[in-house]
Amino acid sequence: GVEGIVQAYSACLPHIRFYGPTNFSPIVNHVARFAAQATQQEAASQYFILLIITDGVISDMDETRHAVVQASKLPMSIIIVGVGNADF
């Protein structure tokens, strides 16, 4: 559940170094491929949730916008959470 996600994030945070550029389209496209494969199955049994936690502005906004629009037809949700003082 959400509590487990928060605990995992808290445990990992001291070991993470944030850096740029912040390109989201590659990971959106990667997860979208899994979701597209799931639609090929006879029974719709999988749904994907991509959670992106970022400290920066999206560097590839046009590519990300295109990837999100393409993924909108698939069994997946994308959640982007901004942390820090950047202009999200």
mmCIF file of the C-alpha atoms, coordinates in Angstrom:
data_MODEL
# 
_entry.id   MODEL 
# 
loop_
_atom_site.group_PDB 
_atom_site.id 
_atom_site.type_symbol 
_atom_site.label_atom_id 
_atom_site.label_alt_id 
_atom_site.label_comp_id 
_atom_site.label_asym_id 
_atom_site.label_entity_id 
_atom_site.label_seq_id 
_atom_site.pdbx_PDB_ins_code 
_atom_site.Cartn_x 
_atom_site.Cartn_y 
_atom_site.Cartn_z 
_atom_site.occupancy 
_atom_site.B_iso_or_equiv 
_atom_site.pdbx_formal_charge 
_atom_site.auth_seq_id 
_atom_site.auth_comp_id 
_atom_site.auth_asym_id 
_atom_site.auth_atom_id 
_atom_site.pdbx_PDB_model_num 
ATOM 1  C CA . GLY A 1 1  ? 0.000  0.000   0.000   1.00 0.00 ? 1  GLY A CA 1 
ATOM 2  C CA . VAL A 1 2  ? 0.884  3.660   0.179   1.00 0.00 ? 2  VAL A CA 1 
ATOM 3  C CA . GLU A 1 3  ? 2.556  3.205   3.565   1.00 0.00 ? 3  GLU A CA 1 
ATOM 4  C CA . GLY A 1 4  ? 4.957  0.684   2.024   1.00 0.00 ? 4  GLY A CA 1 
ATOM 5  C CA . ILE A 1 5  ? 5.792  3.088   -0.805  1.00 0.00 ? 5  ILE A CA 1 
ATOM 6  C CA . VAL A 1 6  ? 6.548  5.865   1.692   1.00 0.00 ? 6  VAL A CA 1 
ATOM 7  C CA . GLN A 1 7  ? 8.750  3.537   3.751   1.00 0.00 ? 7  GLN A CA 1 
ATOM 8  C CA . ALA A 1 8  ? 10.666 2.381   0.671   1.00 0.00 ? 8  ALA A CA 1 
ATOM 9  C CA . TYR A 1 9  ? 11.132 5.988   -0.484  1.00 0.00 ? 9  TYR A CA 1 
ATOM 10 C CA . SER A 1 10 ? 12.357 7.049   2.972   1.00 0.00 ? 10 SER A CA 1 
ATOM 11 C CA . ALA A 1 11 ? 14.817 4.150   3.100   1.00 0.00 ? 11 ALA A CA 1 
ATOM 12 C CA . CYS A 1 12 ? 16.231 4.893   -0.370  1.00 0.00 ? 12 CYS A CA 1 
ATOM 13 C CA . LEU A 1 13 ? 16.350 8.691   -0.189  1.00 0.00 ? 13 LEU A CA 1 
ATOM 14 C CA . PRO A 1 14 ? 19.676 8.970   1.690   1.00 0.00 ? 14 PRO A CA 1 
ATOM 15 C CA . HIS A 1 15 ? 21.352 6.898   -1.044  1.00 0.00 ? 15 HIS A CA 1 
ATOM 16 C CA . ILE A 1 16 ? 19.980 8.766   -4.079  1.00 0.00 ? 16 ILE A CA 1 
ATOM 17 C CA . ARG A 1 17 ? 21.772 11.509  -5.994  1.00 0.00 ? 17 ARG A CA 1 
ATOM 18 C CA . PHE A 1 18 ? 19.575 13.628  -8.208  1.00 0.00 ? 18 PHE A CA 1 
ATOM 19 C CA . TYR A 1 19 ? 21.047 14.938  -11.452 1.00 0.00 ? 19 TYR A CA 1 
ATOM 20 C CA . GLY A 1 20 ? 19.905 16.042  -14.889 1.00 0.00 ? 20 GLY A CA 1 
ATOM 21 C CA . PRO A 1 21 ? 18.825 16.161  -17.529 1.00 0.00 ? 21 PRO A CA 1 
ATOM 22 C CA . THR A 1 22 ? 15.368 14.944  -16.569 1.00 0.00 ? 22 THR A CA 1 
ATOM 23 C CA . ASN A 1 23 ? 14.096 12.882  -19.513 1.00 0.00 ? 23 ASN A CA 1 
ATOM 24 C CA . PHE A 1 24 ? 10.785 11.149  -18.861 1.00 0.00 ? 24 PHE A CA 1 
ATOM 25 C CA . SER A 1 25 ? 9.922  9.860   -22.337 1.00 0.00 ? 25 SER A CA 1 
ATOM 26 C CA . PRO A 1 26 ? 12.270 6.827   -22.203 1.00 0.00 ? 26 PRO A CA 1 
ATOM 27 C CA . ILE A 1 27 ? 10.694 5.436   -19.019 1.00 0.00 ? 27 ILE A CA 1 
ATOM 28 C CA . VAL A 1 28 ? 7.143  6.247   -20.158 1.00 0.00 ? 28 VAL A CA 1 
ATOM 29 C CA . ASN A 1 29 ? 7.795  4.403   -23.429 1.00 0.00 ? 29 ASN A CA 1 
ATOM 30 C CA . HIS A 1 30 ? 9.408  1.496   -21.580 1.00 0.00 ? 30 HIS A CA 1 
ATOM 31 C CA . VAL A 1 31 ? 6.408  0.927   -19.301 1.00 0.00 ? 31 VAL A CA 1 
ATOM 32 C CA . ALA A 1 32 ? 4.038  1.513   -22.222 1.00 0.00 ? 32 ALA A CA 1 
ATOM 33 C CA . ARG A 1 33 ? 5.634  -1.435  -24.035 1.00 0.00 ? 33 ARG A CA 1 
ATOM 34 C CA . PHE A 1 34 ? 4.739  -3.696  -21.093 1.00 0.00 ? 34 PHE A CA 1 
ATOM 35 C CA . ALA A 1 35 ? 1.198  -2.340  -21.050 1.00 0.00 ? 35 ALA A CA 1 
ATOM 36 C CA . ALA A 1 36 ? 0.878  -2.854  -24.817 1.00 0.00 ? 36 ALA A CA 1 
ATOM 37 C CA . GLN A 1 37 ? 1.980  -6.476  -24.431 1.00 0.00 ? 37 GLN A CA 1 
ATOM 38 C CA . ALA A 1 38 ? -0.658 -6.950  -21.741 1.00 0.00 ? 38 ALA A CA 1 
ATOM 39 C CA . THR A 1 39 ? -3.387 -5.900  -24.180 1.00 0.00 ? 39 THR A CA 1 
ATOM 40 C CA . GLN A 1 40 ? -2.412 -8.794  -26.461 1.00 0.00 ? 40 GLN A CA 1 
ATOM 41 C CA . GLN A 1 41 ? -3.595 -11.301 -23.860 1.00 0.00 ? 41 GLN A CA 1 
ATOM 42 C CA . GLU A 1 42 ? -7.107 -12.694 -24.106 1.00 0.00 ? 42 GLU A CA 1 
ATOM 43 C CA . ALA A 1 43 ? -8.078 -11.602 -20.603 1.00 0.00 ? 43 ALA A CA 1 
ATOM 44 C CA . ALA A 1 44 ? -7.252 -8.104  -19.408 1.00 0.00 ? 44 ALA A CA 1 
ATOM 45 C CA . SER A 1 45 ? -5.470 -9.025  -16.194 1.00 0.00 ? 45 SER A CA 1 
ATOM 46 C CA . GLN A 1 46 ? -2.718 -6.423  -15.803 1.00 0.00 ? 46 GLN A CA 1 
ATOM 47 C CA . TYR A 1 47 ? -2.731 -2.692  -15.120 1.00 0.00 ? 47 TYR A CA 1 
ATOM 48 C CA . PHE A 1 48 ? 0.465  -0.665  -14.791 1.00 0.00 ? 48 PHE A CA 1 
ATOM 49 C CA . ILE A 1 49 ? 1.147  2.357   -12.594 1.00 0.00 ? 49 ILE A CA 1 
ATOM 50 C CA . LEU A 1 50 ? 4.277  4.387   -13.294 1.00 0.00 ? 50 LEU A CA 1 
ATOM 51 C CA . LEU A 1 51 ? 5.299  6.581   -10.359 1.00 0.00 ? 51 LEU A CA 1 
ATOM 52 C CA . ILE A 1 52 ? 7.987  9.132   -11.183 1.00 0.00 ? 52 ILE A CA 1 
ATOM 53 C CA . ILE A 1 53 ? 9.492  11.148  -8.332  1.00 0.00 ? 53 ILE A CA 1 
ATOM 54 C CA . THR A 1 54 ? 11.553 14.022  -9.661  1.00 0.00 ? 54 THR A CA 1 
ATOM 55 C CA . ASP A 1 55 ? 13.424 17.064  -8.407  1.00 0.00 ? 55 ASP A CA 1 
ATOM 56 C CA . GLY A 1 56 ? 13.706 18.808  -11.747 1.00 0.00 ? 56 GLY A CA 1 
ATOM 57 C CA . VAL A 1 57 ? 11.949 20.267  -14.708 1.00 0.00 ? 57 VAL A CA 1 
ATOM 58 C CA . ILE A 1 58 ? 11.236 17.854  -17.564 1.00 0.00 ? 58 ILE A CA 1 
ATOM 59 C CA . SER A 1 59 ? 14.024 18.260  -20.148 1.00 0.00 ? 59 SER A CA 1 
ATOM 60 C CA . ASP A 1 60 ? 12.246 16.436  -22.982 1.00 0.00 ? 60 ASP A CA 1 
ATOM 61 C CA . MET A 1 61 ? 8.772  17.937  -22.655 1.00 0.00 ? 61 MET A CA 1 
ATOM 62 C CA . ASP A 1 62 ? 7.692  17.453  -26.306 1.00 0.00 ? 62 ASP A CA 1 
ATOM 63 C CA . GLU A 1 63 ? 8.817  13.826  -26.361 1.00 0.00 ? 63 GLU A CA 1 
ATOM 64 C CA . THR A 1 64 ? 7.233  13.193  -22.948 1.00 0.00 ? 64 THR A CA 1 
ATOM 65 C CA . ARG A 1 65 ? 3.956  14.770  -24.021 1.00 0.00 ? 65 ARG A CA 1 
ATOM 66 C CA . HIS A 1 66 ? 3.892  12.520  -27.108 1.00 0.00 ? 66 HIS A CA 1 
ATOM 67 C CA . ALA A 1 67 ? 4.730  9.414   -25.027 1.00 0.00 ? 67 ALA A CA 1 
ATOM 68 C CA . VAL A 1 68 ? 1.964  10.200  -22.517 1.00 0.00 ? 68 VAL A CA 1 
ATOM 69 C CA . VAL A 1 69 ? -0.607 10.725  -25.276 1.00 0.00 ? 69 VAL A CA 1 
ATOM 70 C CA . GLN A 1 70 ? 0.365  7.392   -26.858 1.00 0.00 ? 70 GLN A CA 1 
ATOM 71 C CA . ALA A 1 71 ? 0.248  5.643   -23.468 1.00 0.00 ? 71 ALA A CA 1 
ATOM 72 C CA . SER A 1 72 ? -3.211 7.052   -22.723 1.00 0.00 ? 72 SER A CA 1 
ATOM 73 C CA . LYS A 1 73 ? -4.698 4.262   -24.852 1.00 0.00 ? 73 LYS A CA 1 
ATOM 74 C CA . LEU A 1 74 ? -3.080 1.576   -22.698 1.00 0.00 ? 74 LEU A CA 1 
ATOM 75 C CA . PRO A 1 75 ? -3.928 0.011   -19.326 1.00 0.00 ? 75 PRO A CA 1 
ATOM 76 C CA . MET A 1 76 ? -1.611 2.276   -17.354 1.00 0.00 ? 76 MET A CA 1 
ATOM 77 C CA . SER A 1 77 ? -1.512 5.405   -15.223 1.00 0.00 ? 77 SER A CA 1 
ATOM 78 C CA . ILE A 1 78 ? 1.360  7.849   -14.864 1.00 0.00 ? 78 ILE A CA 1 
ATOM 79 C CA . ILE A 1 79 ? 1.874  9.761   -11.634 1.00 0.00 ? 79 ILE A CA 1 
ATOM 80 C CA . ILE A 1 80 ? 4.571  12.432  -11.499 1.00 0.00 ? 80 ILE A CA 1 
ATOM 81 C CA . VAL A 1 81 ? 5.512  13.877  -8.121  1.00 0.00 ? 81 VAL A CA 1 
ATOM 82 C CA . GLY A 1 82 ? 7.822  16.870  -7.862  1.00 0.00 ? 82 GLY A CA 1 
ATOM 83 C CA . VAL A 1 83 ? 9.989  17.266  -4.768  1.00 0.00 ? 83 VAL A CA 1 
ATOM 84 C CA . GLY A 1 84 ? 12.098 20.278  -3.904  1.00 0.00 ? 84 GLY A CA 1 
ATOM 85 C CA . ASN A 1 85 ? 11.995 23.874  -5.048  1.00 0.00 ? 85 ASN A CA 1 
ATOM 86 C CA . ALA A 1 86 ? 12.056 23.481  -8.850  1.00 0.00 ? 86 ALA A CA 1 
ATOM 87 C CA . ASP A 1 87 ? 9.334  24.953  -11.079 1.00 0.00 ? 87 ASP A CA 1 
ATOM 88 C CA . PHE A 1 88 ? 7.186  21.905  -11.786 1.00 0.00 ? 88 PHE A CA 1 
# 
